[in-house]
Amino acid sequence: MLNQDRAANGRSALELDPALCDLARLKSRDMFLNNYFSHTSPTYGSAAQMLSAYGYAFTSVGENIAHHATVEKAQAAFMSSSGHRQNILGSQWTKVGIGVWEDSQGFVYVTQLFVR
């Protein structure tokens, strides 16, 4: 969906990085397990701190997070928010990682990590 939104706005696709997806999934799981919703994790700190701690090489990082009924609704919410939309459509990014964790009511925590 993210790359479909990029294409619809004249942007090239971002490479889906499996290692970055693992980290995004850890962040989504962490929000669920520790009952918080924030860009700063009590476990991992900021996105930059988390990536560095796991040895992921990057020069810049951006993060989108959502807690919605479905991943489709999360993506629609991202695209309707100017800051999240800027991350999705940003030409500065080269790779993306997407992580989803489902809570006990079936809602999803979605984390999108953007890097270059």
Jmol script that loads the backbone (N, CA, C; Angstrom):
load data "model"
ATOM      1  N   MET A   1       0.827  -1.194   0.000  1.00  0.00           N
ATOM      2  CA  MET A   1       0.000   0.000   0.000  1.00  0.00           C
ATOM      3  C   MET A   1       0.869   1.255   0.000  1.00  0.00           C
ATOM      4  N   LEU A   2       1.945   1.222   0.771  1.00  0.00           N
ATOM      5  CA  LEU A   2       2.835   2.380   0.842  1.00  0.00           C
ATOM      6  C   LEU A   2       3.399   2.704  -0.542  1.00  0.00           C
ATOM      7  N   ASN A   3       3.911   1.702  -1.243  1.00  0.00           N
ATOM      8  CA  ASN A   3       4.475   1.961  -2.564  1.00  0.00           C
ATOM      9  C   ASN A   3       3.391   2.284  -3.593  1.00  0.00           C
ATOM     10  N   GLN A   4       2.178   1.791  -3.392  1.00  0.00           N
ATOM     11  CA  GLN A   4       1.063   2.198  -4.258  1.00  0.00           C
ATOM     12  C   GLN A   4       0.772   3.685  -4.075  1.00  0.00           C
ATOM     13  N   ASP A   5       0.792   4.147  -2.829  1.00  0.00           N
ATOM     14  CA  ASP A   5       0.583   5.575  -2.564  1.00  0.00           C
ATOM     15  C   ASP A   5       1.726   6.402  -3.142  1.00  0.00           C
ATOM     16  N   ARG A   6       2.944   5.904  -3.056  1.00  0.00           N
ATOM     17  CA  ARG A   6       4.083   6.616  -3.656  1.00  0.00           C
ATOM     18  C   ARG A   6       3.906   6.714  -5.169  1.00  0.00           C
ATOM     19  N   ALA A   7       3.548   5.603  -5.812  1.00  0.00           N
ATOM     20  CA  ALA A   7       3.364   5.591  -7.272  1.00  0.00           C
ATOM     21  C   ALA A   7       2.248   6.545  -7.691  1.00  0.00           C
ATOM     22  N   ALA A   8       1.159   6.560  -6.926  1.00  0.00           N
ATOM     23  CA  ALA A   8       0.031   7.444  -7.250  1.00  0.00           C
ATOM     24  C   ALA A   8       0.409   8.914  -7.144  1.00  0.00           C
ATOM     25  N   ASN A   9       1.504   9.194  -6.456  1.00  0.00           N
ATOM     26  CA  ASN A   9       1.982  10.570  -6.290  1.00  0.00           C
ATOM     27  C   ASN A   9       3.297  10.816  -7.031  1.00  0.00           C
ATOM     28  N   GLY A  10       3.570   9.978  -8.031  1.00  0.00           N
ATOM     29  CA  GLY A  10       4.728  10.173  -8.887  1.00  0.00           C
ATOM     30  C   GLY A  10       6.076   9.873  -8.251  1.00  0.00           C
ATOM     31  N   ARG A  11       6.084   9.087  -7.192  1.00  0.00           N
ATOM     32  CA  ARG A  11       7.333   8.738  -6.509  1.00  0.00           C
ATOM     33  C   ARG A  11       7.731   7.303  -6.858  1.00  0.00           C
ATOM     34  N   SER A  12       9.011   7.040  -6.827  1.00  0.00           N
ATOM     35  CA  SER A  12       9.484   5.680  -7.070  1.00  0.00           C
ATOM     36  C   SER A  12       9.273   4.832  -5.815  1.00  0.00           C
ATOM     37  N   ALA A  13       9.234   3.535  -6.024  1.00  0.00           N
ATOM     38  CA  ALA A  13       9.024   2.595  -4.912  1.00  0.00           C
ATOM     39  C   ALA A  13      10.238   2.581  -3.997  1.00  0.00           C
ATOM     40  N   LEU A  14       9.980   2.362  -2.717  1.00  0.00           N
ATOM     41  CA  LEU A  14      11.053   2.158  -1.747  1.00  0.00           C
ATOM     42  C   LEU A  14      11.327   0.667  -1.641  1.00  0.00           C
ATOM     43  N   GLU A  15      12.585   0.317  -1.443  1.00  0.00           N
ATOM     44  CA  GLU A  15      12.959  -1.079  -1.241  1.00  0.00           C
ATOM     45  C   GLU A  15      12.482  -1.521   0.140  1.00  0.00           C
ATOM     46  N   LEU A  16      11.774  -2.646   0.188  1.00  0.00           N
ATOM     47  CA  LEU A  16      11.340  -3.227   1.459  1.00  0.00           C
ATOM     48  C   LEU A  16      12.505  -4.038   2.011  1.00  0.00           C
ATOM     49  N   ASP A  17      13.060  -3.594   3.127  1.00  0.00           N
ATOM     50  CA  ASP A  17      14.252  -4.200   3.718  1.00  0.00           C
ATOM     51  C   ASP A  17      13.823  -5.160   4.836  1.00  0.00           C
ATOM     52  N   PRO A  18      14.106  -6.469   4.688  1.00  0.00           N
ATOM     53  CA  PRO A  18      13.690  -7.451   5.707  1.00  0.00           C
ATOM     54  C   PRO A  18      14.241  -7.164   7.101  1.00  0.00           C
ATOM     55  N   ALA A  19      15.497  -6.726   7.203  1.00  0.00           N
ATOM     56  CA  ALA A  19      16.069  -6.419   8.521  1.00  0.00           C
ATOM     57  C   ALA A  19      15.353  -5.237   9.154  1.00  0.00           C
ATOM     58  N   LEU A  20      15.007  -4.248   8.351  1.00  0.00           N
ATOM     59  CA  LEU A  20      14.276  -3.078   8.842  1.00  0.00           C
ATOM     60  C   LEU A  20      12.846  -3.466   9.223  1.00  0.00           C
ATOM     61  N   CYS A  21      12.262  -4.416   8.492  1.00  0.00           N
ATOM     62  CA  CYS A  21      10.929  -4.924   8.851  1.00  0.00           C
ATOM     63  C   CYS A  21      10.969  -5.604  10.224  1.00  0.00           C
ATOM     64  N   ASP A  22      12.030  -6.363  10.480  1.00  0.00           N
ATOM     65  CA  ASP A  22      12.166  -7.011  11.792  1.00  0.00           C
ATOM     66  C   ASP A  22      12.200  -5.968  12.906  1.00  0.00           C
ATOM     67  N   LEU A  23      12.927  -4.878  12.677  1.00  0.00           N
ATOM     68  CA  LEU A  23      13.016  -3.819  13.691  1.00  0.00           C
ATOM     69  C   LEU A  23      11.680  -3.095  13.849  1.00  0.00           C
ATOM     70  N   ALA A  24      10.991  -2.849  12.747  1.00  0.00           N
ATOM     71  CA  ALA A  24       9.677  -2.204  12.816  1.00  0.00           C
ATOM     72  C   ALA A  24       8.686  -3.090  13.573  1.00  0.00           C
ATOM     73  N   ARG A  25       8.771  -4.401  13.346  1.00  0.00           N
ATOM     74  CA  ARG A  25       7.897  -5.340  14.061  1.00  0.00           C
ATOM     75  C   ARG A  25       8.213  -5.343  15.555  1.00  0.00           C
ATOM     76  N   LEU A  26       9.500  -5.266  15.898  1.00  0.00           N
ATOM     77  CA  LEU A  26       9.884  -5.178  17.316  1.00  0.00           C
ATOM     78  C   LEU A  26       9.270  -3.941  17.964  1.00  0.00           C
ATOM     79  N   LYS A  27       9.289  -2.814  17.253  1.00  0.00           N
ATOM     80  CA  LYS A  27       8.715  -1.566  17.792  1.00  0.00           C
ATOM     81  C   LYS A  27       7.206  -1.720  17.987  1.00  0.00           C
ATOM     82  N   SER A  28       6.516  -2.292  16.993  1.00  0.00           N
ATOM     83  CA  SER A  28       5.062  -2.488  17.126  1.00  0.00           C
ATOM     84  C   SER A  28       4.746  -3.411  18.300  1.00  0.00           C
ATOM     85  N   ARG A  29       5.492  -4.484  18.420  1.00  0.00           N
ATOM     86  CA  ARG A  29       5.305  -5.429  19.528  1.00  0.00           C
ATOM     87  C   ARG A  29       5.580  -4.755  20.867  1.00  0.00           C
ATOM     88  N   ASP A  30       6.625  -3.936  20.917  1.00  0.00           N
ATOM     89  CA  ASP A  30       6.995  -3.225  22.135  1.00  0.00           C
ATOM     90  C   ASP A  30       5.868  -2.287  22.590  1.00  0.00           C
ATOM     91  N   MET A  31       5.250  -1.588  21.636  1.00  0.00           N
ATOM     92  CA  MET A  31       4.144  -0.689  22.005  1.00  0.00           C
ATOM     93  C   MET A  31       3.003  -1.487  22.614  1.00  0.00           C
ATOM     94  N   PHE A  32       2.705  -2.649  22.033  1.00  0.00           N
ATOM     95  CA  PHE A  32       1.647  -3.499  22.566  1.00  0.00           C
ATOM     96  C   PHE A  32       2.011  -4.027  23.954  1.00  0.00           C
ATOM     97  N   LEU A  33       3.189  -4.636  24.073  1.00  0.00           N
ATOM     98  CA  LEU A  33       3.567  -5.280  25.334  1.00  0.00           C
ATOM     99  C   LEU A  33       3.728  -4.298  26.485  1.00  0.00           C
ATOM    100  N   ASN A  34       4.192  -3.088  26.177  1.00  0.00           N
ATOM    101  CA  ASN A  34       4.446  -2.100  27.225  1.00  0.00           C
ATOM    102  C   ASN A  34       3.365  -1.035  27.319  1.00  0.00           C
ATOM    103  N   ASN A  35       2.270  -1.249  26.591  1.00  0.00           N
ATOM    104  CA  ASN A  35       1.076  -0.401  26.699  1.00  0.00           C
ATOM    105  C   ASN A  35       1.388   1.093  26.549  1.00  0.00           C
ATOM    106  N   TYR A  36       2.019   1.442  25.450  1.00  0.00           N
ATOM    107  CA  TYR A  36       2.289   2.851  25.156  1.00  0.00           C
ATOM    108  C   TYR A  36       2.108   3.089  23.672  1.00  0.00           C
ATOM    109  N   PHE A  37       2.035   4.344  23.293  1.00  0.00           N
ATOM    110  CA  PHE A  37       1.964   4.733  21.884  1.00  0.00           C
ATOM    111  C   PHE A  37       2.784   6.004  21.744  1.00  0.00           C
ATOM    112  N   SER A  38       4.011   5.857  21.287  1.00  0.00           N
ATOM    113  CA  SER A  38       4.929   6.991  21.226  1.00  0.00           C
ATOM    114  C   SER A  38       6.100   6.668  20.306  1.00  0.00           C
ATOM    115  N   HIS A  39       6.702   7.717  19.766  1.00  0.00           N
ATOM    116  CA  HIS A  39       7.909   7.530  18.963  1.00  0.00           C
ATOM    117  C   HIS A  39       9.116   7.191  19.838  1.00  0.00           C
ATOM    118  N   THR A  40       9.010   7.443  21.128  1.00  0.00           N
ATOM    119  CA  THR A  40      10.098   7.107  22.047  1.00  0.00           C
ATOM    120  C   THR A  40       9.698   5.901  22.879  1.00  0.00           C
ATOM    121  N   SER A  41      10.398   4.808  22.676  1.00  0.00           N
ATOM    122  CA  SER A  41      10.118   3.563  23.371  1.00  0.00           C
ATOM    123  C   SER A  41      10.820   3.519  24.720  1.00  0.00           C
ATOM    124  N   PRO A  42      10.136   3.016  25.761  1.00  0.00           N
ATOM    125  CA  PRO A  42      10.825   2.829  27.040  1.00  0.00           C
ATOM    126  C   PRO A  42      11.892   1.732  26.953  1.00  0.00           C
ATOM    127  N   THR A  43      11.792   0.896  25.948  1.00  0.00           N
ATOM    128  CA  THR A  43      12.738  -0.210  25.751  1.00  0.00           C
ATOM    129  C   THR A  43      13.886   0.177  24.819  1.00  0.00           C
ATOM    130  N   TYR A  44      13.561   0.812  23.701  1.00  0.00           N
ATOM    131  CA  TYR A  44      14.538   1.051  22.640  1.00  0.00           C
ATOM    132  C   TYR A  44      14.932   2.516  22.458  1.00  0.00           C
ATOM    133  N   GLY A  45      14.218   3.438  23.075  1.00  0.00           N
ATOM    134  CA  GLY A  45      14.480   4.859  22.842  1.00  0.00           C
ATOM    135  C   GLY A  45      13.892   5.303  21.518  1.00  0.00           C
ATOM    136  N   SER A  46      14.567   6.236  20.850  1.00  0.00           N
ATOM    137  CA  SER A  46      14.096   6.748  19.556  1.00  0.00           C
ATOM    138  C   SER A  46      14.366   5.720  18.455  1.00  0.00           C
ATOM    139  N   ALA A  47      13.813   5.963  17.280  1.00  0.00           N
ATOM    140  CA  ALA A  47      14.067   5.080  16.139  1.00  0.00           C
ATOM    141  C   ALA A  47      15.565   5.027  15.837  1.00  0.00           C
ATOM    142  N   ALA A  48      16.226   6.170  15.875  1.00  0.00           N
ATOM    143  CA  ALA A  48      17.673   6.215  15.597  1.00  0.00           C
ATOM    144  C   ALA A  48      18.443   5.410  16.640  1.00  0.00           C
ATOM    145  N   GLN A  49      18.067   5.536  17.900  1.00  0.00           N
ATOM    146  CA  GLN A  49      18.739   4.777  18.954  1.00  0.00           C
ATOM    147  C   GLN A  49      18.517   3.276  18.775  1.00  0.00           C
ATOM    148  N   MET A  50      17.317   2.902  18.406  1.00  0.00           N
ATOM    149  CA  MET A  50      16.998   1.488  18.208  1.00  0.00           C
ATOM    150  C   MET A  50      17.816   0.907  17.060  1.00  0.00           C
ATOM    151  N   LEU A  51      17.828   1.583  15.917  1.00  0.00           N
ATOM    152  CA  LEU A  51      18.568   1.086  14.769  1.00  0.00           C
ATOM    153  C   LEU A  51      20.055   0.979  15.084  1.00  0.00           C
ATOM    154  N   SER A  52      20.585   1.982  15.745  1.00  0.00           N
ATOM    155  CA  SER A  52      22.008   1.948  16.111  1.00  0.00           C
ATOM    156  C   SER A  52      22.314   0.791  17.047  1.00  0.00           C
ATOM    157  N   ALA A  53      21.452   0.566  18.044  1.00  0.00           N
ATOM    158  CA  ALA A  53      21.665  -0.510  19.008  1.00  0.00           C
ATOM    159  C   ALA A  53      21.678  -1.882  18.339  1.00  0.00           C
ATOM    160  N   TYR A  54      20.921  -2.025  17.250  1.00  0.00           N
ATOM    161  CA  TYR A  54      20.872  -3.287  16.527  1.00  0.00           C
ATOM    162  C   TYR A  54      21.881  -3.345  15.381  1.00  0.00           C
ATOM    163  N   GLY A  55      22.733  -2.333  15.275  1.00  0.00           N
ATOM    164  CA  GLY A  55      23.783  -2.344  14.268  1.00  0.00           C
ATOM    165  C   GLY A  55      23.305  -2.088  12.855  1.00  0.00           C
ATOM    166  N   TYR A  56      22.163  -1.440  12.714  1.00  0.00           N
ATOM    167  CA  TYR A  56      21.630  -1.134  11.387  1.00  0.00           C
ATOM    168  C   TYR A  56      22.249   0.173  10.901  1.00  0.00           C
ATOM    169  N   ALA A  57      22.918   0.133   9.766  1.00  0.00           N
ATOM    170  CA  ALA A  57      23.591   1.317   9.216  1.00  0.00           C
ATOM    171  C   ALA A  57      22.603   2.216   8.475  1.00  0.00           C
ATOM    172  N   PHE A  58      22.622   3.503   8.807  1.00  0.00           N
ATOM    173  CA  PHE A  58      21.738   4.475   8.164  1.00  0.00           C
ATOM    174  C   PHE A  58      22.354   5.854   8.313  1.00  0.00           C
ATOM    175  N   THR A  59      21.918   6.783   7.462  1.00  0.00           N
ATOM    176  CA  THR A  59      22.342   8.174   7.611  1.00  0.00           C
ATOM    177  C   THR A  59      21.202   9.057   8.097  1.00  0.00           C
ATOM    178  N   SER A  60      19.965   8.603   7.878  1.00  0.00           N
ATOM    179  CA  SER A  60      18.791   9.339   8.343  1.00  0.00           C
ATOM    180  C   SER A  60      17.654   8.350   8.519  1.00  0.00           C
ATOM    181  N   VAL A  61      16.781   8.624   9.493  1.00  0.00           N
ATOM    182  CA  VAL A  61      15.652   7.729   9.753  1.00  0.00           C
ATOM    183  C   VAL A  61      14.398   8.546  10.035  1.00  0.00           C
ATOM    184  N   GLY A  62      13.263   8.032   9.577  1.00  0.00           N
ATOM    185  CA  GLY A  62      11.950   8.587   9.884  1.00  0.00           C
ATOM    186  C   GLY A  62      11.055   7.461  10.345  1.00  0.00           C
ATOM    187  N   GLU A  63      10.023   7.806  11.095  1.00  0.00           N
ATOM    188  CA  GLU A  63       9.144   6.768  11.644  1.00  0.00           C
ATOM    189  C   GLU A  63       7.699   7.233  11.625  1.00  0.00           C
ATOM    190  N   ASN A  64       6.817   6.352  11.167  1.00  0.00           N
ATOM    191  CA  ASN A  64       5.375   6.523  11.305  1.00  0.00           C
ATOM    192  C   ASN A  64       4.863   5.409  12.203  1.00  0.00           C
ATOM    193  N   ILE A  65       3.958   5.745  13.132  1.00  0.00           N
ATOM    194  CA  ILE A  65       3.314   4.724  13.962  1.00  0.00           C
ATOM    195  C   ILE A  65       1.809   4.962  13.964  1.00  0.00           C
ATOM    196  N   ALA A  66       1.061   3.854  14.052  1.00  0.00           N
ATOM    197  CA  ALA A  66      -0.402   3.944  14.105  1.00  0.00           C
ATOM    198  C   ALA A  66      -0.942   2.792  14.935  1.00  0.00           C
ATOM    199  N   HIS A  67      -2.130   2.997  15.483  1.00  0.00           N
ATOM    200  CA  HIS A  67      -2.886   1.941  16.155  1.00  0.00           C
ATOM    201  C   HIS A  67      -4.306   2.067  15.631  1.00  0.00           C
ATOM    202  N   HIS A  68      -4.678   1.144  14.757  1.00  0.00           N
ATOM    203  CA  HIS A  68      -5.968   1.212  14.066  1.00  0.00           C
ATOM    204  C   HIS A  68      -6.605  -0.162  13.983  1.00  0.00           C
ATOM    205  N   ALA A  69      -7.825  -0.188  13.447  1.00  0.00           N
ATOM    206  CA  ALA A  69      -8.565  -1.438  13.301  1.00  0.00           C
ATOM    207  C   ALA A  69      -7.937  -2.360  12.258  1.00  0.00           C
ATOM    208  N   THR A  70      -7.354  -1.786  11.199  1.00  0.00           N
ATOM    209  CA  THR A  70      -6.745  -2.578  10.123  1.00  0.00           C
ATOM    210  C   THR A  70      -5.516  -1.842   9.588  1.00  0.00           C
ATOM    211  N   VAL A  71      -4.673  -2.570   8.867  1.00  0.00           N
ATOM    212  CA  VAL A  71      -3.518  -1.914   8.241  1.00  0.00           C
ATOM    213  C   VAL A  71      -3.978  -0.952   7.155  1.00  0.00           C
ATOM    214  N   GLU A  72      -5.080  -1.266   6.490  1.00  0.00           N
ATOM    215  CA  GLU A  72      -5.612  -0.366   5.465  1.00  0.00           C
ATOM    216  C   GLU A  72      -6.036   0.969   6.079  1.00  0.00           C
ATOM    217  N   LYS A  73      -6.704   0.908   7.228  1.00  0.00           N
ATOM    218  CA  LYS A  73      -7.118   2.148   7.899  1.00  0.00           C
ATOM    219  C   LYS A  73      -5.910   2.909   8.427  1.00  0.00           C
ATOM    220  N   ALA A  74      -4.895   2.194   8.878  1.00  0.00           N
ATOM    221  CA  ALA A  74      -3.671   2.855   9.338  1.00  0.00           C
ATOM    222  C   ALA A  74      -3.014   3.599   8.180  1.00  0.00           C
ATOM    223  N   GLN A  75      -2.918   2.957   7.021  1.00  0.00           N
ATOM    224  CA  GLN A  75      -2.291   3.603   5.865  1.00  0.00           C
ATOM    225  C   GLN A  75      -3.109   4.815   5.412  1.00  0.00           C
ATOM    226  N   ALA A  76      -4.423   4.700   5.423  1.00  0.00           N
ATOM    227  CA  ALA A  76      -5.275   5.844   5.056  1.00  0.00           C
ATOM    228  C   ALA A  76      -5.072   7.001   6.035  1.00  0.00           C
ATOM    229  N   ALA A  77      -4.942   6.682   7.315  1.00  0.00           N
ATOM    230  CA  ALA A  77      -4.705   7.727   8.315  1.00  0.00           C
ATOM    231  C   ALA A  77      -3.340   8.373   8.102  1.00  0.00           C
ATOM    232  N   PHE A  78      -2.328   7.564   7.802  1.00  0.00           N
ATOM    233  CA  PHE A  78      -1.008   8.122   7.507  1.00  0.00           C
ATOM    234  C   PHE A  78      -1.088   9.114   6.348  1.00  0.00           C
ATOM    235  N   MET A  79      -1.797   8.723   5.294  1.00  0.00           N
ATOM    236  CA  MET A  79      -1.860   9.577   4.105  1.00  0.00           C
ATOM    237  C   MET A  79      -2.689  10.835   4.323  1.00  0.00           C
ATOM    238  N   SER A  80      -3.546  10.832   5.337  1.00  0.00           N
ATOM    239  CA  SER A  80      -4.356  12.033   5.600  1.00  0.00           C
ATOM    240  C   SER A  80      -3.696  12.970   6.605  1.00  0.00           C
ATOM    241  N   SER A  81      -2.534  12.605   7.104  1.00  0.00           N
ATOM    242  CA  SER A  81      -1.780  13.425   8.053  1.00  0.00           C
ATOM    243  C   SER A  81      -0.542  13.978   7.344  1.00  0.00           C
ATOM    244  N   SER A  82      -0.356  15.275   7.377  1.00  0.00           N
ATOM    245  CA  SER A  82       0.721  15.884   6.592  1.00  0.00           C
ATOM    246  C   SER A  82       2.105  15.352   6.952  1.00  0.00           C
ATOM    247  N   GLY A  83       2.417  15.213   8.223  1.00  0.00           N
ATOM    248  CA  GLY A  83       3.736  14.727   8.625  1.00  0.00           C
ATOM    249  C   GLY A  83       3.985  13.287   8.211  1.00  0.00           C
ATOM    250  N   HIS A  84       2.983  12.429   8.413  1.00  0.00           N
ATOM    251  CA  HIS A  84       3.121  11.029   8.031  1.00  0.00           C
ATOM    252  C   HIS A  84       3.206  10.898   6.506  1.00  0.00           C
ATOM    253  N   ARG A  85       2.389  11.681   5.824  1.00  0.00           N
ATOM    254  CA  ARG A  85       2.389  11.688   4.356  1.00  0.00           C
ATOM    255  C   ARG A  85       3.761  12.111   3.822  1.00  0.00           C
ATOM    256  N   GLN A  86       4.374  13.107   4.463  1.00  0.00           N
ATOM    257  CA  GLN A  86       5.700  13.543   4.036  1.00  0.00           C
ATOM    258  C   GLN A  86       6.716  12.414   4.155  1.00  0.00           C
ATOM    259  N   ASN A  87       6.637  11.641   5.221  1.00  0.00           N
ATOM    260  CA  ASN A  87       7.530  10.479   5.347  1.00  0.00           C
ATOM    261  C   ASN A  87       7.282   9.480   4.219  1.00  0.00           C
ATOM    262  N   ILE A  88       6.020   9.153   3.975  1.00  0.00           N
ATOM    263  CA  ILE A  88       5.688   8.161   2.948  1.00  0.00           C
ATOM    264  C   ILE A  88       6.152   8.619   1.567  1.00  0.00           C
ATOM    265  N   LEU A  89       5.954   9.883   1.257  1.00  0.00           N
ATOM    266  CA  LEU A  89       6.275  10.388  -0.079  1.00  0.00           C
ATOM    267  C   LEU A  89       7.677  10.981  -0.189  1.00  0.00           C
ATOM    268  N   GLY A  90       8.438  10.976   0.893  1.00  0.00           N
ATOM    269  CA  GLY A  90       9.752  11.610   0.907  1.00  0.00           C
ATOM    270  C   GLY A  90      10.721  11.032  -0.104  1.00  0.00           C
ATOM    271  N   SER A  91      11.373  11.913  -0.842  1.00  0.00           N
ATOM    272  CA  SER A  91      12.365  11.471  -1.834  1.00  0.00           C
ATOM    273  C   SER A  91      13.715  11.183  -1.185  1.00  0.00           C
ATOM    274  N   GLN A  92      13.873  11.551   0.082  1.00  0.00           N
ATOM    275  CA  GLN A  92      15.145  11.324   0.769  1.00  0.00           C
ATOM    276  C   GLN A  92      15.337   9.869   1.182  1.00  0.00           C
ATOM    277  N   TRP A  93      14.260   9.087   1.248  1.00  0.00           N
ATOM    278  CA  TRP A  93      14.356   7.706   1.725  1.00  0.00           C
ATOM    279  C   TRP A  93      14.714   6.751   0.598  1.00  0.00           C
ATOM    280  N   THR A  94      15.448   5.686   0.936  1.00  0.00           N
ATOM    281  CA  THR A  94      15.784   4.650  -0.041  1.00  0.00           C
ATOM    282  C   THR A  94      15.192   3.291   0.333  1.00  0.00           C
ATOM    283  N   LYS A  95      14.934   3.076   1.625  1.00  0.00           N
ATOM    284  CA  LYS A  95      14.405   1.791   2.090  1.00  0.00           C
ATOM    285  C   LYS A  95      13.317   2.021   3.127  1.00  0.00           C
ATOM    286  N   VAL A  96      12.476   1.017   3.272  1.00  0.00           N
ATOM    287  CA  VAL A  96      11.422   1.066   4.280  1.00  0.00           C
ATOM    288  C   VAL A  96      11.329  -0.299   4.954  1.00  0.00           C
ATOM    289  N   GLY A  97      10.943  -0.270   6.221  1.00  0.00           N
ATOM    290  CA  GLY A  97      10.613  -1.479   6.955  1.00  0.00           C
ATOM    291  C   GLY A  97       9.241  -1.284   7.569  1.00  0.00           C
ATOM    292  N   ILE A  98       8.393  -2.281   7.470  1.00  0.00           N
ATOM    293  CA  ILE A  98       7.033  -2.179   7.997  1.00  0.00           C
ATOM    294  C   ILE A  98       6.808  -3.339   8.957  1.00  0.00           C
ATOM    295  N   GLY A  99       6.343  -3.004  10.162  1.00  0.00           N
ATOM    296  CA  GLY A  99       6.069  -4.019  11.165  1.00  0.00           C
ATOM    297  C   GLY A  99       4.673  -3.869  11.723  1.00  0.00           C
ATOM    298  N   VAL A 100       3.990  -4.987  11.868  1.00  0.00           N
ATOM    299  CA  VAL A 100       2.611  -4.998  12.364  1.00  0.00           C
ATOM    300  C   VAL A 100       2.519  -5.972  13.531  1.00  0.00           C
ATOM    301  N   TRP A 101       1.817  -5.540  14.577  1.00  0.00           N
ATOM    302  CA  TRP A 101       1.537  -6.417  15.709  1.00  0.00           C
ATOM    303  C   TRP A 101       0.064  -6.253  16.067  1.00  0.00           C
ATOM    304  N   GLU A 102      -0.644  -7.364  16.216  1.00  0.00           N
ATOM    305  CA  GLU A 102      -2.075  -7.331  16.508  1.00  0.00           C
ATOM    306  C   GLU A 102      -2.311  -7.425  18.009  1.00  0.00           C
ATOM    307  N   ASP A 103      -3.214  -6.570  18.520  1.00  0.00           N
ATOM    308  CA  ASP A 103      -3.533  -6.630  19.944  1.00  0.00           C
ATOM    309  C   ASP A 103      -4.659  -7.628  20.197  1.00  0.00           C
ATOM    310  N   SER A 104      -5.059  -7.778  21.444  1.00  0.00           N
ATOM    311  CA  SER A 104      -6.035  -8.801  21.829  1.00  0.00           C
ATOM    312  C   SER A 104      -7.432  -8.549  21.269  1.00  0.00           C
ATOM    313  N   GLN A 105      -7.724  -7.316  20.848  1.00  0.00           N
ATOM    314  CA  GLN A 105      -9.021  -7.017  20.241  1.00  0.00           C
ATOM    315  C   GLN A 105      -8.976  -7.033  18.717  1.00  0.00           C
ATOM    316  N   GLY A 106      -7.832  -7.399  18.154  1.00  0.00           N
ATOM    317  CA  GLY A 106      -7.713  -7.465  16.705  1.00  0.00           C
ATOM    318  C   GLY A 106      -7.258  -6.172  16.047  1.00  0.00           C
ATOM    319  N   PHE A 107      -7.012  -5.133  16.847  1.00  0.00           N
ATOM    320  CA  PHE A 107      -6.473  -3.891  16.302  1.00  0.00           C
ATOM    321  C   PHE A 107      -4.983  -4.076  16.046  1.00  0.00           C
ATOM    322  N   VAL A 108      -4.441  -3.285  15.134  1.00  0.00           N
ATOM    323  CA  VAL A 108      -3.035  -3.438  14.772  1.00  0.00           C
ATOM    324  C   VAL A 108      -2.217  -2.220  15.188  1.00  0.00           C
ATOM    325  N   TYR A 109      -1.011  -2.502  15.636  1.00  0.00           N
ATOM    326  CA  TYR A 109       0.031  -1.483  15.802  1.00  0.00           C
ATOM    327  C   TYR A 109       0.875  -1.564  14.542  1.00  0.00           C
ATOM    328  N   VAL A 110       1.007  -0.451  13.841  1.00  0.00           N
ATOM    329  CA  VAL A 110       1.793  -0.413  12.616  1.00  0.00           C
ATOM    330  C   VAL A 110       2.965   0.548  12.809  1.00  0.00           C
ATOM    331  N   THR A 111       4.149   0.079  12.461  1.00  0.00           N
ATOM    332  CA  THR A 111       5.342   0.920  12.463  1.00  0.00           C
ATOM    333  C   THR A 111       5.945   0.910  11.074  1.00  0.00           C
ATOM    334  N   GLN A 112       6.204   2.089  10.542  1.00  0.00           N
ATOM    335  CA  GLN A 112       6.923   2.239   9.273  1.00  0.00           C
ATOM    336  C   GLN A 112       8.234   2.945   9.595  1.00  0.00           C
ATOM    337  N   LEU A 113       9.346   2.319   9.239  1.00  0.00           N
ATOM    338  CA  LEU A 113      10.664   2.924   9.418  1.00  0.00           C
ATOM    339  C   LEU A 113      11.239   3.229   8.047  1.00  0.00           C
ATOM    340  N   PHE A 114      11.647   4.472   7.851  1.00  0.00           N
ATOM    341  CA  PHE A 114      12.203   4.946   6.583  1.00  0.00           C
ATOM    342  C   PHE A 114      13.670   5.282   6.803  1.00  0.00           C
ATOM    343  N   VAL A 115      14.533   4.836   5.900  1.00  0.00           N
ATOM    344  CA  VAL A 115      15.961   5.148   6.042  1.00  0.00           C
ATOM    345  C   VAL A 115      16.580   5.515   4.703  1.00  0.00           C
ATOM    346  N   ARG A 116      17.727   6.139   4.866  1.00  0.00           N
ATOM    347  CA  ARG A 116      18.667   6.301   3.746  1.00  0.00           C
ATOM    348  C   ARG A 116      20.047   6.120   4.318  1.00  0.00           C
TER     349      ARG A 116
END
end "model"
wireframe off; spacefill off
backbone 0.3
color backbone group
